[in-house]
Amino acid sequence: MKRIIAILLSLITYCCVGQQRPTTLPTLSSSGFYKLDTGMLAKMQMFVEIDTFVAKNPTLIKHLNHNWYFTNGGGTSWKLLVDTSALSARINQKLNIADSITKYVTPTQLNNSSIALQDSINGKVNIKDSINKYVTPTALKDSLANIPTTDSLLTGGTITSIPTVGYVAPSHSTAAYWIQNVFYQSQGPTAGLSGGITLEFTTSGTQSRTLNWSGGRQSATQPLSTIVITGMSQTYPQTFSQPSAPGTVSGTQSVTITNNTTNTFTNTVTTSDGKIAIASATVNFASSAYYGFLSDTTNIGVFGTYNDALIRALTNVFPSTSKVFSFNSGAATSKFLTICYDATFGPLTNITINAIPSINTFSFYNRSFTNASGNTRNFYIYYTLNAQTTTGYPVGAN
């Protein structure tokens, strides 16, 4: 019985399939797809969720993979279908630029945007307008007419006219200098000045000192134009022979300094293209400081009754820049340890002997003292209250 029922169902299915026949066949596209519009699909009978089979008549199915397929029947192969009406609708909805512009941009807005774009282009890149605005026709003509030849460029041919562009024209008088300055950026010169020194304070007045100057060219330095020594209201232009590049020229210059002040001099070297190098030297003055042993301290604090030469004969520290001392006393027999320095540094706050605080074992005076150069100024003079006998000990003071 079951076998008979299965045979009958197969026969019914075959008959139904064989009777499917659409009224109009779709058109085959060049890509191998059939074009079916929505109306045609609505009129056709079709199978859904079925695998392909050998169809006698033109047949449309929705395959198990959820795609639609069509066959002309007669055992021909199945073709994938595309609903062109639905696809066209989506394309028009998403990509129709013309419709979007029409919908959202008015003709006036589009016209104004075009004008603004054109104005922007003209404002940024219109070379013709720029030339007309900033360069006069005469200046442009003269500039083109006076372009130097290759030979004149190499020999420094003169540029007789420079276009007026609203800026100060270069000061160079030849094409070679102009090219060098603009495109190759020459190197600056070198300068040197020696002879600076620190001297001991002396009597008031002036004295002469000799300074040593130099001026040089690097490998790409233009010729030197001037070398001038200046300072303390003095100016000394130098006469020199032009050095090669690279090369150096040097000489000496006598200057006048004012005693007991700081005297600074400069050497300024300038090239023909305006580059400058400066060197300086200073002559200044300072005091000496002294330390050591004295045999007698009688009246050491009374100016005029003590021989300052005895203090000047002690160990000399020059230049003295502070009240800080660190030294070994050396050997002594029944002598007084003495420390003397310029009073501008202030009194001592600590003295150690063999690392033992000992400032209370010293007496001191602040009085005038005349140095070996004849300068008189106040000094602090510290000395031990008791005579010392020692083979030497370390001393520190500040």
C-alpha positions, 0 to 999 in steps of 0.5 A: 500500500505504501509503495502504491501511495509513493508512486502516485505522489511522484506521478502527481509531482511530475505532472504538475511540473510538466504543466508549468509554463509562463505566458512570456519568457524573460530576456537573456542578458549578455552576462548570462542572467535573465531579466525578470520584472516584478510583474512577470514574477507575480504571474508565474507559478514557482517552486520554493526551497527546492533543489534544481531538477530536470524540468520539461518546461520553463520553470522558476524556483527558489533554491535551497540557497535562497537564490532564484533560478530559471530554466527554459525547460527541455533539460537545459541548465538553470540560470541565476535570476536578477530582479532588475527593477528592484536593483535599479531602484536601489541604485537610483536611491543611493547613487543618483548624484544629479537627483541629490544636487537637484533636491538639496542645492539650489541653482543660485547656490551652485552658481555662487559656489562656482564663482567662489571657487574661481575667485579662490584659484585666481587669488592663489595662483594667478601669476599674471595678476601677481606680476601686474600688481607688484612688478612694473612693466618697465622694471620687468623689461629692464630685468630681462634685458640685463640678465648677465651672460655666463662669462660675465657671471663668472667675472662678476658682471654688474647687475644694472637693474633689479625689479621693483617688488616692494622690498629693499633690493640687495646691496651687492653690486655684482652678479657673483656677489648676489649669487653667492649671498642668496644661493651659497650663503658664504661663511663668516670670518674669524677674529682673535684678540689676546693680551688681556691680563690681570695686574696688581692694583697700582697708582692712579693714572694710565699705562700702555699695553700691547694687544695681539689681533687676528682676522681670518677667512674660512674656505667660503668666506668673502674678502675681509673688508675691515679689522677694527680694535676698539675700547675705552673710547679708542678706535684703531682701524687696522691696515692689512693684506688680504688673506687667502680663503682659508687664511689668516692675517694678524698684527699688534695694537698698542692701547691705553688702559686706565689703572685700577679699572676694568679695561675691555677691548674688542676686535671686530672683523667684517667681510665684504658681504657684511658678515662679522666676527668679534673677539675681546680681551680684558685688562683688569686689576686685583689685590695680592694676599699674603701668609707666612711667619713673622718674627715680630708683631710689635705695632703691627696694627699701627700704620707708619710704625711697621715696615709693610715690606715684611708683609710683602715678603710673605708668600704672595697669592695673586690674584686674590679673589676671596678670603678663603685660604688653604696652605701648609705653614712650613717650619718656624721657630718662635714666630707668629703665623700671619694672614693678610688680605684685601679688606673688601672681602670682609673679616674671617669667621673661621681659622683652623690649625691641624683641623682644630678651630683656632680663630680665638688664638689670633688677633687682627687689625683692619688698616691701610697697607701699601703693596709693591706697586704703590697702591694703598688700600685697607687690609685685614691682618691676622696673626697668632697671639703666641709665637709658634714653633713647628715643622709645619701644619695645615692651615685653613681660613675663610 
